[in-house]
Amino acid sequence: MKARLKFLPISFLMLLAIGCASEETVESKKAKLEELRAEASTIQSSILELEAEISALDPEYAKQNQKSILITTAKARKGEFDHYVEVTGSVLSKKNVVISAETGGRIMEIPAMEGMRVTRGQVLANIDAETIQRNIDELETNLELATTLFEKQKRLWDQEIGTEVQFLEAKNRKESLERNLASVKTQLEKTRVVAPFNGTIETVQVRLGELVQPGTAMFQFVGESDLFIEADISESYVGVLSKGDSVNVTFPSINQELKTKVSAVGAIINPNNRTFKVEVFLPNLPQVKPNMISVLKIKDYENKDSVIVPAYLILSDNKGDYIYVVEGETAKKKYIKRGRTFDDEAEVLEGLQGNETLVDKGFREVGDNFRVNISQQ
């Protein structure tokens, strides 16, 4: 036991010494690693400088030394390029009218409700007609008497009995009562407010029991025929759009499309939103209703013989717009003159012939004269 205790401090000191030596070794290795990294960075910089110098002196070496980049391709094409102004419009009706009372009285019945579709002649409201009906009854009684007197006077006149004045007075009284009766019956018909054509009740502006006078607005009424689309166009298109321009119309709610034309162009700029009105002709479609939202694509430009490329492939630098084309196994930078852009396609006015192969996927990784490897997928 004593022998073991005697050797314990010596073992402990040896382990401590080995631990210190290990720590010194790790620190020295870390330092050595940093030195090597610095040397590697310096060597790499020297390699890049030498490669650049050699490439400048020997272009063939640069081409062989360059790593190829995997890409896919797209084709430039020649064809018709159309540009459209795309705006949101609303379906309106030229038969958007306010139906007013034509005679005075108290409203006795309102069968119509907001949003109701009605047909021509359908009753929308009834106005109290009691007074008018009494006048009709009285006139009919007087007319019956006047007719009887006229007939008797006429028989006497035919027998040359009585004077001509008596005959004419009887005739005039009868005809006057007939005209009065017809006029009052017309007033009676006007106590029935009816739909002037097929359409929809937008708003009901009166209530049951309300007293109305001739001219009182009762209903906002929109017809289902003579529909058109109205849209607001930016003033930047003044002089560009004109009557007769082609329009593609889409109705998102019913997933329906049609092609039509601009029927009218407004002459006044709205000072609040700097737009002008455009009306588009709308044929009679059963599913299209007033106030329906539509999307208009109005053609404002076309080029029958244009070079067309995907718009996202066009890049820009301080010299202008450019695009990468594939020539053999190399990407070439081609400067172009861009025209208009619509629906992810761009018109190229100068710089391409229309039969080029373009760098598609990978176009941001390549540069001028970069070697490329075209993917077969």
C-alpha positions as CSV (number, residue, x, y, z in Angstrom):
1,M,0.0,0.0,0.0
2,K,2.8,2.4,0.9
3,A,4.6,1.6,-2.4
4,R,1.5,2.5,-4.4
5,L,1.1,5.8,-2.5
6,K,4.8,6.6,-3.1
7,F,4.4,6.3,-6.9
8,L,1.0,8.2,-7.1
9,P,2.5,11.8,-7.2
10,I,5.0,10.8,-9.9
11,S,2.2,9.4,-12.1
12,F,0.1,12.5,-11.6
13,L,3.0,14.8,-12.6
14,M,3.6,12.7,-15.8
15,L,0.0,12.9,-16.8
16,L,0.0,16.7,-16.2
17,A,3.1,17.1,-18.3
18,I,1.6,15.1,-21.2
19,G,-1.6,17.2,-21.0
20,C,0.4,20.4,-21.3
21,A,2.4,19.0,-24.2
22,S,-0.9,18.0,-25.9
23,E,-2.3,21.6,-25.5
24,E,0.9,23.0,-26.9
25,T,0.6,20.6,-29.9
26,V,-3.0,21.6,-30.7
27,E,-2.2,25.3,-30.5
28,S,0.8,24.9,-32.8
29,K,-1.3,22.9,-35.2
30,K,-3.9,25.6,-35.3
31,A,-1.2,28.2,-36.0
32,K,0.2,26.0,-38.7
33,L,-3.2,25.6,-40.3
34,E,-3.7,29.4,-40.5
35,E,-0.3,29.7,-42.1
36,L,-1.1,27.1,-44.7
37,R,-4.5,28.8,-45.4
38,A,-2.8,32.1,-46.0
39,E,-0.3,30.4,-48.3
40,A,-3.1,28.6,-50.2
41,S,-5.0,31.9,-50.6
42,T,-1.9,33.6,-52.0
43,I,-1.2,30.6,-54.3
44,Q,-4.9,30.7,-55.6
45,S,-4.6,34.4,-56.3
46,S,-1.4,33.9,-58.2
47,I,-3.0,31.0,-60.2
48,L,-6.0,33.2,-61.1
49,E,-3.7,36.1,-62.1
50,L,-1.6,33.8,-64.3
51,E,-4.7,32.3,-65.9
52,A,-6.0,35.7,-66.7
53,E,-2.7,36.8,-68.2
54,I,-2.4,33.6,-70.3
55,S,-6.1,33.9,-71.4
56,A,-5.5,37.4,-72.6
57,L,-2.4,36.3,-74.6
58,D,-3.9,32.9,-75.8
59,P,-7.8,33.0,-76.3
60,E,-7.7,29.3,-77.4
61,Y,-6.3,28.4,-74.0
62,A,-9.1,30.4,-72.3
63,K,-11.7,28.6,-74.3
64,Q,-10.2,25.1,-73.3
65,N,-9.7,26.1,-69.7
66,Q,-13.2,27.4,-69.2
67,K,-15.8,25.2,-67.4
68,S,-19.0,24.6,-69.4
69,I,-22.4,25.6,-67.8
70,L,-25.4,23.4,-68.1
71,I,-28.3,25.2,-69.8
72,T,-31.6,24.7,-71.5
73,T,-32.6,26.6,-74.7
74,A,-35.6,28.5,-76.2
75,K,-36.2,29.6,-79.7
76,A,-36.7,33.1,-81.0
77,R,-39.6,33.2,-83.5
78,K,-41.0,35.4,-86.2
79,G,-44.7,36.2,-86.3
80,E,-47.4,38.7,-85.5
81,F,-47.0,40.6,-82.2
82,D,-50.1,42.2,-80.7
83,H,-50.1,44.6,-77.7
84,Y,-53.2,45.1,-75.6
85,V,-54.4,47.6,-73.0
86,E,-55.9,45.5,-70.2
87,V,-58.5,47.2,-67.9
88,T,-61.5,46.3,-65.8
89,G,-64.9,47.3,-67.1
90,S,-68.5,47.1,-65.9
91,V,-71.6,46.0,-67.9
92,L,-74.2,48.9,-68.1
93,S,-77.5,49.3,-69.9
94,K,-78.6,52.2,-72.1
95,K,-82.1,51.4,-70.6
96,N,-81.1,52.6,-67.1
97,V,-84.1,54.7,-66.1
98,V,-85.9,56.1,-63.2
99,I,-89.6,55.2,-63.1
100,S,-91.7,58.1,-61.7
101,A,-95.4,58.5,-60.7
102,E,-97.6,59.9,-63.5
103,T,-100.5,60.7,-61.2
104,G,-100.9,61.7,-57.6
105,G,-102.2,59.6,-54.8
106,R,-101.4,57.2,-51.9
107,I,-99.4,54.0,-52.7
108,M,-101.7,51.1,-52.0
109,E,-99.4,48.2,-53.1
110,I,-95.8,47.6,-54.1
111,P,-95.4,44.1,-55.6
112,A,-91.9,44.9,-56.9
113,M,-88.8,44.3,-54.8
114,E,-85.1,45.3,-55.2
115,G,-83.3,42.8,-57.5
116,M,-86.5,41.4,-59.0
117,R,-86.5,40.6,-62.7
118,V,-89.7,41.7,-64.3
119,T,-91.2,41.7,-67.8
120,R,-92.7,44.5,-69.9
121,G,-96.1,45.5,-68.6
122,Q,-95.7,43.8,-65.2
123,V,-97.2,45.9,-62.3
124,L,-94.6,47.4,-60.0
125,A,-96.9,49.5,-57.8
126,N,-100.6,50.5,-57.4
127,I,-101.6,54.1,-56.5
128,D,-105.0,54.8,-54.9
129,A,-107.5,55.3,-57.7
130,E,-110.7,55.7,-55.7
131,T,-111.3,59.3,-56.7
132,I,-110.6,58.7,-60.3
133,Q,-112.9,55.7,-60.3
134,R,-115.7,57.9,-58.9
135,N,-115.1,60.4,-61.7
136,I,-115.4,57.6,-64.2
137,D,-118.7,56.4,-62.8
138,E,-120.1,59.9,-62.9
139,L,-118.9,60.5,-66.4
140,E,-120.3,57.2,-67.6
141,T,-123.7,58.2,-66.1
142,N,-123.6,61.6,-67.8
143,L,-122.5,60.1,-71.0
144,E,-125.3,57.6,-71.0
145,L,-127.9,60.4,-70.6
146,A,-126.1,62.6,-73.2
147,T,-126.1,59.6,-75.7
148,T,-129.8,59.1,-75.2
149,L,-130.6,62.8,-75.7
150,F,-128.3,62.9,-78.8
151,E,-130.0,59.8,-80.4
152,K,-133.5,61.3,-79.8
153,Q,-132.4,64.7,-81.2
154,K,-130.9,63.0,-84.2
155,R,-134.1,61.2,-85.0
156,L,-136.0,64.4,-84.7
157,W,-133.4,66.1,-86.9
158,D,-133.7,63.4,-89.5
159,Q,-137.5,64.0,-89.5
160,E,-136.7,67.7,-90.0
161,I,-138.1,68.4,-86.5
162,G,-136.3,70.9,-84.2
163,T,-133.4,73.2,-85.0
164,E,-129.9,72.4,-86.1
165,V,-128.5,74.2,-83.0
166,Q,-130.3,71.7,-80.7
167,F,-128.9,68.8,-82.7
168,L,-125.3,70.2,-82.7
169,E,-125.5,70.9,-78.9
170,A,-126.6,67.4,-78.2
171,K,-123.8,66.0,-80.4
172,N,-121.2,68.2,-78.9
173,R,-122.2,67.3,-75.3
174,K,-122.0,63.6,-76.1
175,E,-118.6,63.8,-77.8
176,S,-117.2,66.0,-75.0
177,L,-118.2,63.5,-72.3
178,E,-116.6,60.7,-74.4
179,R,-113.3,62.6,-74.5
180,N,-113.4,63.4,-70.8
181,L,-114.2,59.7,-70.0
182,A,-111.2,58.5,-72.2
183,S,-108.9,61.0,-70.4
184,V,-110.0,59.9,-67.0
185,K,-109.6,56.3,-67.9
186,T,-106.0,57.1,-69.0
187,Q,-105.4,58.6,-65.6
188,L,-106.8,55.4,-64.1
189,E,-104.3,53.3,-66.1
190,K,-101.5,55.5,-64.8
191,T,-102.3,54.6,-61.2
192,R,-100.8,51.2,-62.2
193,V,-97.0,51.7,-62.4
194,V,-95.7,49.1,-64.8
195,A,-92.3,48.0,-66.2
196,P,-91.6,49.7,-69.6
197,F,-89.5,46.8,-70.8
198,N,-87.8,43.6,-69.5
199,G,-85.3,44.4,-66.8
200,T,-84.3,44.4,-63.1
201,I,-85.5,46.6,-60.2
202,E,-82.3,48.2,-58.9
203,T,-83.9,50.3,-56.1
204,V,-87.3,50.9,-54.6
205,Q,-87.5,54.6,-53.6
206,V,-91.0,54.7,-52.1
207,R,-92.8,52.9,-49.3
208,L,-96.3,51.5,-48.8
209,G,-98.8,54.2,-47.8
210,E,-96.6,57.1,-49.0
211,L,-98.3,60.0,-50.8
212,V,-96.8,60.6,-54.2
213,Q,-97.2,63.4,-56.7
214,P,-96.7,63.3,-60.5
215,G,-92.9,63.2,-61.1
216,T,-92.1,61.5,-57.8
217,A,-89.2,59.0,-58.4
218,M,-90.4,55.5,-57.5
219,F,-88.0,52.9,-59.0
220,Q,-84.5,52.7,-60.5
221,F,-84.9,50.3,-63.4
222,V,-82.3,48.7,-65.6
223,G,-83.2,47.0,-68.9
224,E,-81.7,43.7,-70.0
225,S,-81.2,44.7,-73.6
226,D,-79.0,47.4,-75.2
227,L,-76.1,46.4,-72.9
228,F,-72.6,47.8,-73.2
229,I,-69.3,47.8,-71.3
230,E,-67.8,50.9,-69.8
231,A,-64.2,51.2,-68.7
232,D,-61.8,54.0,-67.6
233,I,-58.6,54.2,-69.6
234,S,-55.4,56.1,-68.6
235,E,-54.9,59.4,-70.4
236,S,-51.6,58.1,-71.6
237,Y,-53.6,56.2,-74.3
238,V,-55.3,59.4,-75.6
239,G,-55.0,59.2,-79.4
240,V,-53.9,55.6,-79.3
241,L,-57.4,54.1,-78.9
242,S,-60.1,54.8,-81.3
243,K,-63.6,53.7,-82.3
244,G,-63.5,50.3,-84.0
245,D,-60.5,48.9,-82.2
246,S,-60.6,45.2,-81.5
247,V,-61.5,44.2,-77.9
248,N,-61.2,40.8,-76.2
249,V,-63.7,40.6,-73.3
250,T,-63.6,38.1,-70.5
251,F,-66.3,37.7,-67.8
252,P,-64.6,36.0,-64.9
253,S,-67.8,35.2,-63.0
254,I,-69.2,33.0,-65.9
255,N,-65.9,32.1,-67.5
256,Q,-66.9,33.3,-70.9
257,E,-65.0,35.2,-73.6
258,L,-65.9,37.1,-76.7
259,K,-64.4,39.4,-79.3
260,T,-66.0,42.8,-80.0
261,K,-65.1,46.4,-80.8
262,V,-64.8,49.8,-79.2
263,S,-68.1,51.7,-79.9
264,A,-67.2,55.1,-78.4
265,V,-64.2,56.9,-76.9
266,G,-64.8,59.7,-74.4
267,A,-63.6,63.2,-75.2
268,I,-63.1,64.4,-71.6
269,I,-60.4,63.6,-69.1
270,N,-61.6,62.9,-65.5
271,P,-59.5,65.3,-63.4
272,N,-59.7,63.0,-60.3
273,N,-58.1,59.9,-61.8
274,R,-56.8,61.2,-65.1
275,T,-58.8,58.7,-67.2
276,F,-61.3,58.9,-70.0
277,K,-64.3,56.7,-70.7
278,V,-64.4,53.9,-73.4
279,E,-67.6,52.1,-74.4
280,V,-67.5,48.6,-75.9
281,F,-70.3,47.1,-77.9
282,L,-71.8,44.1,-76.2
283,P,-74.0,41.6,-78.2
284,N,-77.1,40.1,-76.6
285,L,-75.9,37.3,-74.3
286,P,-78.4,35.7,-71.9
287,Q,-75.8,35.1,-69.2
288,V,-74.5,38.6,-69.1
289,K,-76.3,40.9,-66.7
290,P,-76.0,44.7,-65.9
291,N,-73.2,45.6,-63.4
292,M,-71.3,42.4,-64.2
293,I,-67.5,42.8,-64.0
294,S,-65.5,42.2,-67.2
295,V,-61.8,42.3,-68.2
296,L,-61.1,44.2,-71.4
297,K,-58.0,43.6,-73.6
298,I,-58.0,46.4,-76.2
299,K,-55.5,46.0,-79.0
300,D,-53.6,49.2,-79.4
301,Y,-50.6,48.0,-81.4
302,E,-49.7,45.2,-83.9
303,N,-46.7,44.2,-86.0
304,K,-47.4,41.5,-88.6
305,D,-43.7,40.6,-89.0
306,S,-41.9,40.8,-85.7
307,V,-39.2,38.9,-83.9
308,I,-40.6,37.6,-80.6
309,V,-38.7,36.3,-77.5
310,P,-39.6,35.5,-73.9
311,A,-39.5,38.8,-72.1
312,Y,-37.7,37.4,-69.0
313,L,-34.6,36.4,-71.0
314,I,-33.8,40.1,-71.8
315,L,-31.1,41.6,-69.5
316,S,-29.7,45.1,-69.3
317,D,-26.4,46.8,-68.6
318,N,-25.0,50.3,-69.1
319,K,-24.9,49.7,-72.8
320,G,-28.5,48.7,-73.2
321,D,-30.7,45.5,-73.4
322,Y,-29.1,42.2,-74.4
323,I,-29.9,38.5,-74.6
324,Y,-27.7,35.4,-74.7
325,V,-27.8,33.2,-77.9
326,V,-26.1,29.8,-78.4
327,E,-23.6,29.5,-81.2
328,G,-22.0,26.1,-81.2
329,E,-21.0,25.4,-77.6
330,T,-20.7,29.0,-76.7
331,A,-23.0,31.6,-75.3
332,K,-22.9,34.9,-77.1
333,K,-24.1,38.3,-75.8
334,K,-26.3,40.0,-78.3
335,Y,-27.4,43.6,-77.8
336,I,-31.0,44.2,-79.0
337,K,-33.5,47.0,-79.4
338,R,-36.6,46.0,-77.4
339,G,-40.0,47.0,-78.6
340,R,-43.2,46.4,-76.6
341,T,-43.9,43.7,-74.1
342,F,-47.2,41.9,-73.5
343,D,-48.2,38.6,-71.9
344,D,-44.6,37.5,-71.0
345,E,-43.4,38.1,-74.6
346,A,-41.2,40.9,-75.9
347,E,-40.9,42.4,-79.4
348,V,-37.3,42.7,-80.7
349,L,-36.9,45.5,-83.2
350,E,-33.2,45.1,-83.9
351,G,-30.4,42.6,-83.1
352,L,-32.1,39.3,-83.9
353,Q,-33.2,37.6,-87.1
354,G,-35.9,35.3,-85.4
355,N,-34.1,32.0,-86.0
356,E,-31.7,32.1,-83.0
357,T,-31.4,29.6,-80.2
358,L,-31.5,31.4,-76.9
359,V,-30.1,30.5,-73.5
360,D,-33.1,29.8,-71.3
361,K,-32.5,28.1,-67.9
362,G,-29.0,29.2,-66.8
363,F,-29.2,32.6,-68.6
364,R,-28.1,34.4,-65.4
365,E,-25.1,32.1,-64.9
366,V,-23.5,32.5,-68.3
367,G,-21.5,35.3,-69.8
368,D,-20.2,36.4,-73.1
369,N,-18.1,33.5,-74.7
370,F,-18.9,31.1,-71.9
371,R,-18.9,27.4,-72.8
372,V,-22.3,25.9,-72.4
373,N,-23.6,22.3,-72.3
374,I,-27.2,22.0,-73.5
375,S,-29.4,19.7,-71.3
376,Q,-31.3,17.0,-73.3
377,Q,-34.2,17.1,-70.9
